Amino acid sequence: MSLHVKRLGEVSVIELAGSLDETFETAAFVEACARYTIVDFDGVRGVTSYGVKEWLTAIRQLPASTYVCFVRARPSVAMQFNLVVGFGGPGELLSLYAPFVCPSTGDEQHVLLDLRKDYSLIVSQALPEPECHPGERAEFDDIPETYFSYVVSRPPPNAPAVVSQVLDGASAPAKSPFSVDKDVFADVTALRLRGRLDKRARLKRVLEGLEGAALFLLDELEELETEAARQLAPLLASENVAVAFARVPHGLVTPLLEALPHARRKVLSVVVDVNDVEGTPCRVELSARDLASLAAGTVTSPTSGLPIACNEQALVAELEAVVGPAEEAFEAYLERRGGPPSRAESESGRLVAATAVQSGTRGYEILELVGSGGMADIFLAVQQGQEGFRKKVILKKIRSTYALNAEYLEMFLQEARIAARLAHPNIAQILDLGHRGDDYFIALEYVEGADLRKLLTAVRMLGDKVPLDIACLVGTSLAAALVCAHEARDDHGRPLQIVHRDVSPKNILVSKDGIAKLTDFGVASMARSFVVARPGVVKGTTAYMAPEQALGDEPLDPAADVFAAGIVLYECMTGIHPFRRATEEGTFTAILQHEPQSPRELRPEIPESLDRVVMLALEKTLDRRCRSARELGRMIEQCVGETGAPATATRLAEWVSGVLVRARAAGMEASPASRSGSASKSNPDAETKVLTTEQATGTLPSALGGDKS
């Protein structure tokens, strides 16, 4: 079997040809995948049992952050989607050939169906019948219910715009023009290359006069053509200039070394996409010293603060042959200077220069970009009003690529609609919803403090425990916030039936005043929702999903939030997540099958009554679980007397302050930021996932509906 790869910006098009058999190169396929991957089956004419085994091995290795779709599946491949559980993995089938036969001659004819356009025709069995002879129509050469069983079992495909652009005939996604930014510091000249480095790019004038040390930063380079990169060869051969490359995207390492073999070991760092231990995708920059730490499992995600999953031995071996140590001049530059402004920093600067985002009569002065990732960019801003009124707020702006997707835009807007109805001291308040042109933003309450996830991480790193009275106060505060959401009513007194769906430590802010606040209703649902969850779609944070949520059961009821609150309380009391395993697959299995260890077994001073409350919240079956947040809060309050004097807001504030001070004194990289939640310098949406139920269950044991092989 042959494998041909075309890289078009963020999109990788993998063309397969021949027979899908034991010769299928699993490692090459996985390496060829990009953030957006299109697999073209047009050249595949047969599939063997060994080929299926190799294919399943490959498809299961794809990171959760990869969007993969399949196009032009011939009948022999299309049937594998029907027959083999998990053949499509987390991907979408976007087009396939339908087999027809001429009644008179028996000649076969394949008609390509684009599921983005023809899905309704398949569901209604109104297939177009091609003409095989004048006045004679070909007949469908299979049983429609069988041939299209996989297609109709799934929702209509929803390909990202960048993928549709490629499929619909564009030669490539829109790319930034090639440009170079220059920065000089001490003996180092740093050049940040941006956009597409192709044959049209001319580097002659850029390279003229370089001396001392030249550092090329490639983190914003979208594409690198071999011939264009060879313009740097004379510079590498020069004895007068020391040359190095830093922040090289992982996908550009191979073309860089093909063009410039002497660049090996002159690469100071590589930017790679990996997962943390919760399965949340993140992007990390790895230098030579980081590789040993990665192998030891001590590298943490810059977004979640959690350790990177330790399944990266192959990556370490690959990069050790490429990445070299930095000379003193380069290391000093990177530590002290960092490079010319990145695109995100430049964009932030343009926004700051604009200074005013208007919403009605209110204006917002943007102070700084404090978080970027997922669906939104997060800015610290000042709300301006009449007579010198000024108030710090957080502006959450949906990224333009997501704003073009109606479903994601509606999710973003619904966050504001839902949270605006909830007025409670334990819920972070939505202050405004507005837009500037096509840029939609939400203004949120500015909570100065730390989110619970960072506090728990700091406590663990300090070798400490959360005091039980503090854990109970967080638990009752969370329960009170959920009561407000679950029991909210509309203007006519009808229950809204709001379910948060993403209750987790990252979405619980603890202010410097000692108030715990639930935030981020971005994937919440309600009875009269503008966003209807599509069948087979799971929304939430993997490790905090209730069993019914992980299985994609809809609609969810408030008991799903109670289960997640139970996990949070368990983690606060013991410092351990009851279900988290080394892999996302293991975590899902634990949530669905495994009973958690009793909190008292991990921390004997926990009262039996409190232990029972937590275990009741973590019951897997709904009829045995604590069914309401109100009941959960009441039961926790009844246990408070057994943990000592009830904690107050002052006591919580003092504890938070103490943890932050000790964490900073210990020099912890993962120590909490002074501003938290929406203002945290972390990825605001990275852990929140929209998964298909096949992603959630497709790799679990067959008893749960997965595949054994």
Secondary structure as the mmCIF struct_conf table of DSSP 4:
data_model
#
loop_
_struct_conf.conf_type_id
_struct_conf.id
_struct_conf.beg_label_comp_id
_struct_conf.beg_label_asym_id
_struct_conf.beg_label_seq_id
_struct_conf.end_label_comp_id
_struct_conf.end_label_asym_id
_struct_conf.end_label_seq_id
STRN STRN1 SER A 2 LEU A 8
TURN_TY1_P TURN_TY1_P1 GLY A 9 GLU A 10
STRN STRN2 VAL A 11 LEU A 20
BEND BEND1 ASP A 21 ASP A 21
TURN_TY1_P TURN_TY1_P2 GLU A 22 THR A 23
HELX_RH_AL_P HELX_RH_AL_P1 THR A 26 ALA A 32
BEND BEND2 ARG A 35 ARG A 35
STRN STRN3 TYR A 36 VAL A 47
HELX_RH_AL_P HELX_RH_AL_P2 SER A 49 ILE A 59
TURN_TY1_P TURN_TY1_P3 ARG A 60 GLN A 61
BEND BEND3 LEU A 62 LEU A 62
TURN_TY1_P TURN_TY1_P4 ALA A 64 SER A 65
STRN STRN4 TYR A 67 VAL A 71
BEND BEND4 ARG A 72 ARG A 72
STRN STRN5 ALA A 73 ALA A 73
HELX_RH_AL_P HELX_RH_AL_P3 PRO A 75 LEU A 83
BEND BEND5 VAL A 84 VAL A 84
TURN_TY1_P TURN_TY1_P5 VAL A 85 PRO A 90
STRN STRN6 GLU A 92 LEU A 93
STRN STRN7 SER A 95 VAL A 101
TURN_TY1_P TURN_TY1_P6 PRO A 103 THR A 105
STRN STRN8 GLU A 108 ASP A 114
HELX_RH_AL_P HELX_RH_AL_P4 LEU A 115 VAL A 123
TURN_TY1_P TURN_TY1_P7 SER A 124 GLN A 125
STRN STRN9 GLU A 131 HIS A 133
TURN_TY1_P TURN_TY1_P8 PRO A 134 GLY A 135
STRN STRN10 GLU A 136 ARG A 137
STRN STRN11 GLU A 139 PHE A 140
BEND BEND6 ASP A 141 ASP A 142
HELX_RH_AL_P HELX_RH_AL_P5 PRO A 144 TYR A 147
TURN_TY1_P TURN_TY1_P9 PHE A 148 PHE A 148
HELX_RH_AL_P HELX_RH_AL_P6 SER A 149 VAL A 152
TURN_TY1_P TURN_TY1_P10 SER A 153 SER A 153
BEND BEND7 ARG A 154 ARG A 154
HELX_LH_PP_P HELX_LH_PP_P1 PRO A 155 PRO A 157
HELX_RH_AL_P HELX_RH_AL_P7 ALA A 161 LEU A 167
TURN_TY1_P TURN_TY1_P11 ASP A 168 GLY A 169
BEND BEND8 SER A 171 ALA A 172
HELX_LH_PP_P HELX_LH_PP_P2 SER A 176 PHE A 178
STRN STRN12 SER A 179 PHE A 185
TURN_TY1_P TURN_TY1_P12 ALA A 186 ASP A 187
STRN STRN13 VAL A 188 LEU A 197
BEND BEND9 ASP A 198 ASP A 198
TURN_TY1_P TURN_TY1_P13 LYS A 199 ARG A 200
HELX_RH_AL_P HELX_RH_AL_P8 LYS A 204 LEU A 207
TURN_TY1_P TURN_TY1_P14 GLU A 208 GLY A 209
STRN STRN14 GLY A 212 LEU A 224
HELX_RH_AL_P HELX_RH_AL_P9 THR A 226 ALA A 229
HELX_RH_3T_P HELX_RH_3T_P1 ARG A 230 LEU A 232
HELX_RH_AL_P HELX_RH_AL_P10 ALA A 233 ALA A 237
BEND BEND10 GLU A 239 ASN A 240
STRN STRN15 VAL A 241 ALA A 246
BEND BEND11 ARG A 247 ARG A 247
STRN STRN16 VAL A 248 PRO A 249
HELX_RH_AL_P HELX_RH_AL_P11 HIS A 250 ALA A 259
HELX_RH_3T_P HELX_RH_3T_P2 PRO A 261 ALA A 263
TURN_TY1_P TURN_TY1_P15 ARG A 264 ARG A 265
STRN STRN17 VAL A 267 VAL A 267
STRN STRN18 SER A 269 ASN A 275
STRN STRN19 ASP A 276 ASP A 276
TURN_TY1_P TURN_TY1_P16 VAL A 277 GLU A 278
BEND BEND12 GLY A 279 GLY A 279
STRN STRN20 PRO A 281 SER A 287
HELX_RH_AL_P HELX_RH_AL_P12 ALA A 288 ALA A 296
TURN_TY1_P TURN_TY1_P17 GLY A 297 GLY A 297
STRN STRN21 THR A 300 THR A 300
TURN_TY1_P TURN_TY1_P18 PRO A 302 SER A 304
HELX_LH_PP_P HELX_LH_PP_P3 LEU A 306 LEU A 306
STRN STRN22 PRO A 307 ILE A 308
HELX_LH_PP_P HELX_LH_PP_P4 ALA A 309 ALA A 309
BEND BEND13 CYS A 310 CYS A 310
HELX_RH_AL_P HELX_RH_AL_P13 GLN A 313 GLU A 320
TURN_TY1_P TURN_TY1_P19 ALA A 321 VAL A 322
STRN STRN23 VAL A 323 VAL A 323
HELX_LH_PP_P HELX_LH_PP_P5 PRO A 325 GLU A 327
HELX_RH_AL_P HELX_RH_AL_P14 GLU A 328 ARG A 336
TURN_TY1_P TURN_TY1_P20 ARG A 337 ARG A 337
BEND BEND14 PRO A 340 PRO A 340
HELX_LH_PP_P HELX_LH_PP_P6 PRO A 341 SER A 342
HELX_RH_AL_P HELX_RH_AL_P15 ARG A 343 ALA A 354
STRN STRN24 VAL A 357 SER A 359
TURN_TY1_P TURN_TY1_P21 GLY A 360 THR A 361
STRN STRN25 ARG A 362 GLY A 373
TURN_TY1_P TURN_TY1_P22 GLY A 374 MET A 375
STRN STRN26 ALA A 376 GLN A 384
HELX_RH_3T_P HELX_RH_3T_P3 GLN A 386 GLY A 388
STRN STRN27 ARG A 390 ILE A 398
HELX_RH_AL_P HELX_RH_AL_P16 SER A 400 ALA A 403
TURN_TY1_P TURN_TY1_P23 LEU A 404 LEU A 404
BEND BEND15 ASN A 405 ASN A 405
HELX_RH_AL_P HELX_RH_AL_P17 ALA A 406 ALA A 420
TURN_TY1_P TURN_TY1_P24 ARG A 421 ARG A 421
TURN_TY1_P TURN_TY1_P25 PRO A 425 ASN A 426
STRN STRN28 ILE A 427 ILE A 427
HELX_LH_PP_P HELX_LH_PP_P7 ALA A 428 GLN A 429
STRN STRN29 ILE A 430 ARG A 436
TURN_TY1_P TURN_TY1_P26 GLY A 437 ASP A 438
STRN STRN30 ASP A 439 GLU A 445
STRN STRN31 GLU A 448 GLU A 448
STRN STRN32 GLY A 449 ASP A 451
HELX_RH_AL_P HELX_RH_AL_P18 LEU A 452 MET A 461
TURN_TY1_P TURN_TY1_P27 LEU A 462 GLY A 463
HELX_RH_AL_P HELX_RH_AL_P19 LEU A 468 HIS A 486
TURN_TY1_P TURN_TY1_P28 GLU A 487 GLU A 487
STRN STRN33 ARG A 489 ARG A 489
TURN_TY1_P TURN_TY1_P29 ASP A 491 HIS A 492
BEND BEND16 GLY A 493 GLY A 493
STRN STRN34 PRO A 495 PRO A 495
STRN STRN35 VAL A 499 VAL A 499
BEND BEND17 ARG A 501 ARG A 501
BEND BEND18 SER A 504 SER A 504
HELX_RH_3T_P HELX_RH_3T_P4 PRO A 505 ASN A 507
STRN STRN36 ILE A 508 SER A 511
TURN_TY1_P TURN_TY1_P30 LYS A 512 ASP A 513
BEND BEND19 GLY A 514 GLY A 514
STRN STRN37 ALA A 516 LEU A 518
TURN_TY1_P TURN_TY1_P31 GLY A 522 VAL A 523
STRN STRN38 SER A 525 SER A 525
TURN_TY1_P TURN_TY1_P32 ALA A 527 ARG A 528
BEND BEND20 PHE A 530 VAL A 531
HELX_LH_PP_P HELX_LH_PP_P8 VAL A 532 ARG A 534
TURN_TY1_P TURN_TY1_P33 PRO A 535 GLY A 536
STRN STRN39 VAL A 537 THR A 541
HELX_RH_3T_P HELX_RH_3T_P5 THR A 542 TYR A 544
HELX_RH_AL_P HELX_RH_AL_P20 PRO A 547 ALA A 550
TURN_TY1_P TURN_TY1_P34 LEU A 551 GLY A 552
BEND BEND21 GLU A 554 PRO A 555
TURN_TY1_P TURN_TY1_P35 PRO A 558 PRO A 558
HELX_RH_AL_P HELX_RH_AL_P21 ALA A 559 THR A 574
BEND BEND22 GLY A 575 ILE A 576
BEND BEND23 PRO A 578 PHE A 579
BEND BEND24 ALA A 582 THR A 583
HELX_RH_AL_P HELX_RH_AL_P22 GLU A 584 GLN A 593
HELX_LH_PP_P HELX_LH_PP_P9 HIS A 594 SER A 598
HELX_RH_AL_P HELX_RH_AL_P23 PRO A 599 LEU A 602
TURN_TY1_P TURN_TY1_P36 PRO A 604 GLU A 605
BEND BEND25 ILE A 606 ILE A 606
HELX_RH_AL_P HELX_RH_AL_P24 GLU A 608 ALA A 617
TURN_TY1_P TURN_TY1_P37 LEU A 618 LEU A 618
BEND BEND26 LYS A 620 THR A 621
TURN_TY1_P TURN_TY1_P38 LEU A 622 ARG A 624
BEND BEND27 ARG A 625 ARG A 625
HELX_RH_AL_P HELX_RH_AL_P25 ALA A 629 VAL A 640
HELX_RH_3T_P HELX_RH_3T_P6 GLY A 641 THR A 643
BEND BEND28 GLY A 644 ALA A 645
HELX_LH_PP_P HELX_LH_PP_P10 PRO A 646 ALA A 647
HELX_RH_AL_P HELX_RH_AL_P26 ALA A 649 ALA A 665
TURN_TY1_P TURN_TY1_P39 ALA A 666 GLY A 667
TURN_TY1_P TURN_TY1_P40 GLU A 669 ALA A 670
HELX_LH_PP_P HELX_LH_PP_P11 SER A 671 ALA A 673
BEND BEND29 SER A 674 SER A 674
STRN STRN40 ARG A 675 ARG A 675
HELX_RH_3T_P HELX_RH_3T_P7 GLY A 677 ALA A 679
BEND BEND30 SER A 680 SER A 682
BEND BEND31 PRO A 684 ASP A 685
TURN_TY1_P TURN_TY1_P41 ALA A 686 GLU A 687
STRN STRN41 THR A 688 THR A 692
HELX_RH_AL_P HELX_RH_AL_P27 THR A 693 THR A 697
TURN_TY1_P TURN_TY1_P42 GLY A 698 THR A 699
BEND BEND32 LEU A 700 LEU A 700
HELX_RH_3T_P HELX_RH_3T_P8 SER A 702 LEU A 704
TURN_TY1_P TURN_TY1_P43 GLY A 705 GLY A 705
#
